[in-house]
Amino acid sequence: MGEENKELKEALFYKRKNAFEECGDAGCDAASAYAEDYKKFLDASKTEREAVIAAIALAEKQGFRSYDFGDKLEVGGKYYFNNRGKSIYFFRIGTEPVENGVFISAAHIDSPRLDLKQNPLYEDSGMGFFKTHYYGGVKKYQWTAIPLALHGVVTKTDGTKVSVVIGEDESDPVLYINDLLPHLAREQMSKTLAQGITGEQLNILLGTKPIDNKSGDSAIKLNLMKLLNEKYGFTEEDFQSAELCGVPAYKARDIGLDRSLIGAYGHDDRVCAYAALTALFHTTDEKKTVVTILADKEEIGSEGTSGMQTMLFLDLLDEIASAFGANIHKLRRNSKCLSADVNAAFDPNFAEPYERSNSSYLNGGVCLTKYTGSGGKSGTNDASSEYVAYVRNIFDQNGVVWQSGELGKVDAGGGGTVAKYIAKYNIETVDLGVPVISMHAPYEVISKLDLYMTYKAFHSFNK
């Protein structure tokens, strides 16, 4: 190939960038510093309720204050709407007419986990357990034989709400789900991975001690209920109005000898939530009205009052339009959104379901995903050519290292995000987020540089 053709190739071919090369030592140092606070956020946010609390604490330090319907909105004002403690909307009113559109970043703060059933506590063969119902897409076998913590709330009939966290403090016990020893697992190991552990076998081990050290009918269960009552003040019936879940009892840690990666529970999708939130805090452009949404229930279809399909999103846009005498239809038509959710990073150990040319890679920067869905793009927002070009230009003008990627081969599977629930309101929307290794596992892996580039992507979009 001649020199002229080499230059032509350089000019015409799409080249996936390497964030290390693009960022250099200074960029790597900035990414590492940013990652330290992110890890603290993750450790404090193992449920959507905890993520809301952590986000409010950060926002109030930045001057954001609570808003409710009917409150006065002012230009320059910084507000948050806390939706039942399970999702949250942040917004800052800009100086430009809101009819020009608002700039929306939307992520989700729920992650796969093991929810307790409404009647969870039982004993069998000298052991006490909680029955669970898994939440979101999980490989069930991954949740056995690892340390678990219990997080959540119990609400009593008088309205008293009790927060529960067991297994995070170093002095706490951890919980556990049994697996079958390999010596007796010939039949189990002949099954598929999906069949080896069933949903009804995901029972959390709580203890073995009977009350007063004396065996008897339900003596272990009674002792466990007594311990819970002494510490938290609730009875077995109060499980009926509880939201308790088993989550991995792991802390966020650096991974790799070079410390370039982060391992943690809940990267999907608190990594994008944190990046979007901090980008909002650090945006100094006062012209645009900016909205950042941390939604719940994405892992089960964005349903319910705290999911992205709730009318609350429209209600808040209506409030903003009404406060400034704007036409809500023009506001929505002129708005733009980045739907922030993770993508599957190419893994050479499991290369078969990926399509190399259209996969995201660790340290390739934030991943721009034109469409998600499954099969023939079923269930996706497919962003327009014009809007993708608009976003590309923002990134290129602001030094954001980015790549594009799909969620595996065409018929290998697929997935969804909140994008389609925002786009249906006539708001231009495209997905982007951090590439993840071992997505939905109890311990996922991301790159620090990809995290930092996602933050820069939101920051550039906002300004």
C-alpha positions in Angstrom: 0.0 0.0 0.0 1.5 3.3 -1.1 1.9 6.4 1.1 -1.0 8.1 -0.6 -3.3 5.1 0.1 -2.2 5.0 3.7 -3.3 8.6 4.1 -6.5 7.8 2.3 -7.1 4.9 4.7 -6.5 7.2 7.6 -8.9 9.7 6.3 -11.7 7.4 5.3 -11.7 4.4 7.7 -13.5 4.4 11.1 -10.8 4.0 13.8 -11.7 2.8 17.2 -9.8 5.0 19.7 -7.8 3.8 22.7 -8.5 6.0 25.7 -5.0 5.4 27.1 -3.5 6.8 24.0 -5.9 9.7 23.8 -5.8 10.7 27.4 -2.2 10.2 28.4 -0.9 10.3 32.0 -2.9 13.4 32.9 -6.2 11.9 31.7 -5.5 8.6 33.5 -4.8 10.5 36.7 -8.0 12.4 36.4 -10.0 9.2 35.7 -8.4 7.5 38.8 -9.3 10.4 41.0 -12.8 10.5 39.7 -13.2 6.8 40.3 -12.4 7.1 44.0 -15.5 9.1 44.7 -17.5 6.8 42.4 -16.5 3.8 44.5 -17.7 5.5 47.6 -21.1 6.2 46.0 -21.4 2.5 44.9 -20.7 1.2 48.4 -23.4 3.6 49.8 -25.9 2.7 47.1 -26.7 -1.0 47.0 -30.4 -0.4 46.5 -32.3 2.2 44.6 -33.5 3.7 47.9 -29.9 4.0 49.1 -28.9 5.6 45.8 -31.6 8.2 46.2 -30.3 9.1 49.6 -26.7 9.3 48.5 -27.7 11.4 45.4 -29.6 13.9 47.6 -26.7 14.2 50.0 -24.4 15.1 47.1 -27.0 17.4 45.4 -27.7 19.4 48.6 -24.0 20.2 48.9 -24.3 21.7 45.4 -27.2 23.9 46.3 -30.1 21.8 45.1 -33.3 21.9 47.1 -36.4 19.8 47.4 -39.3 20.6 45.0 -43.0 19.7 45.1 -45.8 20.4 42.6 -46.9 23.9 42.9 -43.7 25.3 44.3 -42.3 28.4 42.6 -39.7 27.8 40.0 -37.1 30.4 39.2 -34.4 30.9 36.5 -31.1 29.7 38.0 -32.9 27.5 40.5 -31.6 24.0 41.3 -34.2 21.5 42.4 -34.9 17.8 43.0 -38.1 15.8 43.1 -37.8 12.8 45.3 -40.3 10.2 44.0 -41.2 8.0 47.0 -37.6 7.5 47.9 -37.1 5.1 44.9 -36.4 7.4 42.0 -35.3 11.0 41.7 -35.4 13.9 39.2 -32.9 16.7 39.3 -33.3 19.9 37.3 -31.7 23.3 36.9 -33.6 26.1 35.2 -31.6 28.0 32.6 -31.8 31.5 31.3 -33.0 30.5 27.8 -36.7 30.1 27.2 -37.6 26.5 28.2 -39.6 26.3 25.0 -36.2 25.9 23.3 -36.1 22.5 24.9 -34.5 20.9 28.0 -31.4 18.6 28.0 -32.2 15.3 29.7 -29.9 12.6 31.0 -31.7 9.5 32.2 -30.1 6.5 34.0 -31.5 3.9 36.3 -30.4 3.0 39.9 -31.9 -0.5 40.3 -29.8 -3.6 39.8 -30.4 -7.3 39.8 -30.8 -8.7 43.2 -32.7 -11.3 45.4 -35.9 -9.8 46.8 -37.4 -11.5 49.9 -40.8 -13.1 49.4 -43.7 -11.8 51.4 -43.6 -14.8 53.7 -39.9 -15.5 53.6 -38.9 -17.0 56.9 -38.8 -20.7 57.5 -36.7 -23.5 58.9 -35.8 -26.9 57.5 -33.5 -29.7 58.7 -31.8 -27.6 61.4 -31.3 -24.5 59.3 -33.2 -21.2 59.0 -33.8 -19.5 55.7 -35.3 -16.6 53.8 -37.2 -17.5 50.6 -36.4 -15.1 47.7 -37.7 -14.1 44.3 -34.9 -12.9 42.1 -35.3 -9.4 40.5 -34.1 -8.7 37.0 -32.0 -10.9 34.7 -29.6 -13.1 36.7 -27.6 -16.2 36.2 -28.9 -17.9 39.3 -25.9 -20.1 39.9 -23.7 -17.0 40.3 -25.6 -16.1 43.5 -24.8 -19.2 45.4 -21.8 -19.7 47.8 -21.0 -16.0 48.0 -21.3 -13.6 50.9 -24.6 -11.7 50.9 -25.9 -8.7 52.8 -29.5 -7.8 53.6 -30.7 -4.3 52.6 -34.1 -2.6 52.6 -37.0 -1.2 54.6 -39.8 -2.6 56.7 -42.9 -0.4 56.9 -45.3 -1.1 59.8 -49.0 -0.5 59.7 -48.6 2.7 61.8 -46.4 4.1 59.1 -43.1 3.6 60.9 -40.4 2.8 58.5 -37.4 0.8 59.6 -34.2 0.7 57.5 -32.3 -2.7 57.5 -28.7 -3.2 56.6 -27.0 -6.5 57.7 -23.7 -7.7 56.4 -21.8 -4.5 55.4 -20.0 -3.6 58.6 -16.9 -5.6 59.4 -18.5 -6.7 62.7 -21.7 -7.9 61.0 -22.4 -11.5 60.0 -23.0 -12.1 56.3 -25.6 -14.3 54.7 -25.3 -17.1 52.2 -27.0 -19.4 49.7 -26.0 -23.0 49.7 -24.8 -25.0 46.7 -24.3 -28.7 46.2 -20.9 -30.1 46.7 -19.2 -31.5 43.5 -19.0 -35.0 45.1 -22.8 -35.3 44.9 -23.5 -33.0 42.0 -23.3 -35.5 39.1 -27.0 -35.0 38.2 -26.8 -31.2 38.8 -23.8 -30.8 36.6 -25.4 -32.7 33.8 -28.0 -29.9 33.5 -27.7 -26.6 31.7 -26.4 -23.6 33.6 -30.0 -22.2 33.6 -31.3 -25.4 35.2 -28.5 -26.2 37.6 -29.9 -23.8 40.2 -33.6 -23.0 40.2 -35.3 -19.9 41.5 -36.8 -21.8 44.4 -33.3 -22.9 45.5 -32.1 -19.4 46.0 -32.9 -19.5 49.8 -30.7 -17.3 52.0 -29.2 -19.1 55.0 -29.7 -17.2 58.2 -28.6 -19.5 61.0 -29.0 -22.8 62.9 -29.4 -21.9 66.6 -32.8 -22.8 68.3 -34.2 -20.4 70.9 -32.9 -21.1 74.4 -30.6 -23.7 72.8 -33.5 -26.2 72.9 -34.8 -27.9 69.9 -38.6 -27.8 69.2 -41.2 -26.9 66.7 -40.0 -23.8 64.8 -37.3 -23.1 67.5 -34.7 -21.9 65.0 -37.3 -19.7 63.2 -38.4 -18.2 66.5 -34.9 -17.4 67.5 -34.2 -15.7 64.2 -37.4 -13.7 64.5 -36.6 -12.8 68.1 -33.2 -11.4 66.9 -34.8 -9.4 64.2 -37.4 -8.0 66.6 -34.9 -7.1 69.2 -32.8 -5.1 66.7 -35.4 -3.7 64.4 -38.7 -3.9 66.3 -40.8 -5.7 63.6 -42.8 -9.0 63.6 -43.2 -11.7 61.0 -46.4 -10.1 59.7 -44.5 -6.9 58.9 -42.7 -8.8 56.1 -45.9 -8.3 54.2 -45.1 -4.6 53.8 -41.3 -4.9 53.6 -38.9 -4.4 50.7 -35.8 -6.4 51.7 -33.3 -7.9 49.3 -30.1 -9.9 49.3 -27.2 -8.2 47.6 -23.5 -9.1 47.4 -21.6 -8.1 50.5 -18.6 -6.9 48.4 -17.0 -3.5 48.4 -16.0 -1.7 45.2 -12.3 -2.4 44.6 -9.7 -1.7 42.0 -9.1 -4.7 39.7 -5.8 -5.6 38.0 -2.2 -5.0 38.8 -2.3 -1.7 37.0 -5.5 -0.6 38.9 -7.1 0.4 35.6 -10.5 -1.4 36.3 -13.1 -1.3 39.0 -15.0 -4.4 40.3 -18.3 -3.8 42.1 -21.9 -4.8 42.5 -24.3 -2.5 40.7 -22.2 -0.9 37.9 -25.4 -1.5 35.8 -26.5 1.2 36.0 -25.3 3.2 38.9 -22.1 3.9 36.9 -24.1 6.0 34.4 -26.3 7.5 37.2 -23.2 8.8 39.0 -21.6 10.1 35.8 -24.8 11.9 34.8 -25.3 13.3 38.3 -21.8 14.7 38.8 -21.8 16.1 35.2 -24.9 18.1 36.2 -23.2 19.4 39.3 -20.1 20.5 37.3 -21.9 22.2 34.4 -21.4 26.0 34.6 -23.4 26.9 31.4 -26.4 28.7 32.8 -28.3 29.0 29.5 -29.8 25.6 29.2 -32.4 23.9 31.4 -30.9 20.6 32.4 -32.8 17.5 33.8 -31.1 14.4 35.2 -33.3 11.4 36.0 -32.3 8.5 38.2 -35.1 6.0 37.6 -36.1 2.7 39.2 -37.5 -0.6 37.9 -35.5 -0.6 34.5 -34.4 -4.2 35.2 -38.0 -5.3 35.1 -39.4 -3.2 32.4 -39.5 0.3 33.9 -42.9 -0.4 35.4 -44.8 1.1 38.4 -44.8 4.5 40.0 -41.0 4.7 40.2 -40.2 3.3 36.8 -39.6 5.4 33.7 -43.0 4.6 32.3 -44.7 6.6 35.1 -46.5 9.9 34.1 -44.3 11.7 36.6 -41.8 12.6 34.0 -44.5 14.4 31.9 -45.9 16.0 35.0 -42.6 17.6 35.8 -42.1 18.8 32.3 -45.6 20.3 32.4 -44.7 22.0 35.7 -41.6 23.6 34.1 -43.5 24.7 31.0 -46.4 26.1 33.0 -44.1 28.0 35.4 -42.6 30.0 32.4 -45.7 30.2 30.2 -44.2 27.8 27.6 -45.9 25.5 25.2 -45.3 22.0 26.5 -45.5 20.5 23.1 -42.8 22.8 21.8 -40.7 22.1 24.9 -40.8 18.4 24.3 -40.2 18.6 20.6 -37.1 20.7 21.1 -35.7 18.7 24.0 -32.8 16.2 23.7 -32.0 13.2 25.8 -29.1 10.9 26.5 -30.5 7.6 27.8 -27.6 6.4 30.0 -27.2 2.7 30.3 -24.3 0.3 30.1 -23.3 -1.9 27.1 -21.7 -5.3 27.0 -17.9 -5.0 26.6 -16.3 -7.5 24.2 -14.9 -10.4 26.2 -12.3 -12.6 24.4 -13.0 -15.5 26.8 -16.6 -15.6 25.5 -16.2 -14.2 22.0 -18.9 -16.3 20.2 -22.0 -14.2 20.9 -20.3 -10.9 20.1 -19.8 -9.3 16.7 -16.4 -7.8 16.9 -16.9 -4.9 14.5 -20.0 -3.7 16.4 -19.1 -4.4 20.0 -17.8 -2.0 22.6 -14.4 -2.6 24.2 -12.8 -1.8 27.5 -10.9 1.5 27.4 -12.5 2.5 24.1 -14.4 5.3 25.8 -18.1 5.9 26.3 -20.2 3.6 24.1 -22.8 5.3 21.8 -25.6 2.8 21.1 -27.9 3.8 18.2 -30.4 1.0 19.1 -30.8 -1.8 21.5 -33.7 -4.3 21.5 -33.5 -7.9 20.3 -33.8 -9.8 17.0 -35.1 -7.4 14.4 -34.6 -4.3 16.7 -37.7 -5.3 18.6 -38.5 -3.1 21.6 -36.0 -0.3 20.9 -35.7 3.4 20.3 -33.7 3.6 17.1 -32.1 7.0 17.2 -32.2 9.1 14.1 -29.2 9.7 11.8 -29.5 13.5 12.5 -29.5 13.1 16.3 -26.6 10.6 16.3 -24.6 13.1 14.2 -25.4 15.9 16.6 -24.2 13.9 19.6 -21.0 12.7 17.7 -20.2 16.3 17.0 -20.5 17.4 20.6 -18.2 14.6 21.7 -15.6 15.3 19.0 -15.6 19.0 19.8 -15.1 18.4 23.5 -12.4 15.7 23.4 -14.7 12.8 24.5 -13.3 9.4 23.6 -16.3 7.4 22.3 -17.1 4.2 20.4 -20.2 2.6 19.1 -21.5 -0.9 20.0 -24.4 -3.3 19.9 -25.5 -5.8 22.6 -24.0 -8.9 20.8 -24.9 -10.6 17.5 -28.2 -10.0 15.9 -29.9 -13.2 17.1 -27.7 -13.8 20.2 -30.0 -12.1 22.6 -30.4 -8.4 23.3 -31.7 -6.0 25.9 -33.4 -2.7 26.5 -33.1 0.7 28.2 -35.4 3.6 29.2 -34.8 5.3 25.9 -38.0 4.3 24.2 -40.1 5.6 27.1 -38.6 9.0 26.7 -38.6 9.0 22.9 -42.4 8.3 22.8 -43.0 11.8 24.1 -41.4 13.3 20.9 -38.0 13.8 22.5 -34.8 13.0 20.5 -33.1 10.2 22.4 -30.0 8.0 22.0 -28.4 5.5 24.3 -24.9 5.7 25.6 -23.0 4.3 28.6 -20.1 2.4 30.0 -18.9 -1.0 28.6 -19.2 -3.7 31.3 -17.6 -7.1 31.7 -19.8 -9.8 33.4 -22.9 -7.6 33.3 -25.6 -8.6 35.8 -23.2 -10.7 37.8 -22.8 -10.1 41.5 -19.5 -8.5 40.8 -19.2 -6.6 37.5 -16.1 -4.9 35.9 -15.6 -1.6 34.2 -12.7 0.6 33.1 -11.9 3.8 35.0 -11.2 5.6 31.7 -14.6 4.6 30.2 -16.3 5.9 33.4 -14.5 9.2 33.1 -15.3 9.6 29.4 -19.0 8.9 30.2 -18.8 11.8 32.7 -17.2 14.0 30.1 -19.9 13.0 27.6 -22.7 14.1 29.9 -20.8 17.3 30.8 -20.3 18.2 27.2 -23.9 17.5 26.4 -25.1 19.7 29.2 -23.0 22.7 28.2 
